[in-house]
Amino acid sequence: MLVRPTDLALSARPLSIEVRVTKSEKGLVELLNWLARHNARLLRERPDLPLLYESGVRYQRESTEVWSDFLATLEQGHEDCDALAAARAGELMAWGARAMTEVDGGFARARRLGLRTVPAWVELHTRGPKGGANLYHCVVIYQVGDTFYRDDPSARLGMYPDGDRHPFPGVARPL
């Protein structure tokens, strides 16, 4: 069931801020995880907001790189891997087992333990020649007990329409 965000949730208008960073994977990962923590704070303050996978938001590739928080992502209805991964990591941190469903790895254990928060972070994968142009892709890593899981919100939200090119189609699996 899709849940429409409340008018109040959508009433705050996004503020465009341009940040220029040196191409450093470590720096990018730090910023992405700051965005995930920011989303966790927003979600704790707004328990009326929908879960990412129930929100109707879809994956859409960007021509210009824009990193959006969860409210801005809800408003535009689409995003690419960076904002989707930061949103998913944020909801796991904010809502724990309540942000998980049966298709998520560790779901039963997280529910049984009553986890109010699940440690989660954004991981950046790069592919390309050393020193050349690289392709970047963001996924979520989260931990339930002593097991780590990988979740790819972009894949779950339409990045691979044919579904067969991704190693983890539609589910979060253990690493």
Number of C-alpha atoms within 10 A of each C-alpha: 7 12 14 14 17 11 8 10 16 17 10 11 10 14 8 9 8 8 7 6 9 7 8 9 14 10 12 15 18 15 16 24 21 16 24 31 21 16 25 25 15 18 23 15 11 12 11 13 22 19 22 23 19 12 17 17 20 23 20 15 13 11 6 6 9 15 22 22 21 25 21 19 22 22 16 13 14 18 24 23 25 28 27 31 30 32 30 29 31 35 30 27 26 26 19 22 25 18 22 21 14 10 12 18 23 23 19 16 13 20 15 10 12 12 18 15 19 23 17 26 26 30 20 18 13 12 11 10 9 7 6 8 10 12 10 13 16 23 22 26 22 24 18 22 13 5 11 16 17 22 26 26 30 24 22 20 22 15 19 14 10 9 14 9 11 13 11 15 17 18 18 23 18 16 11
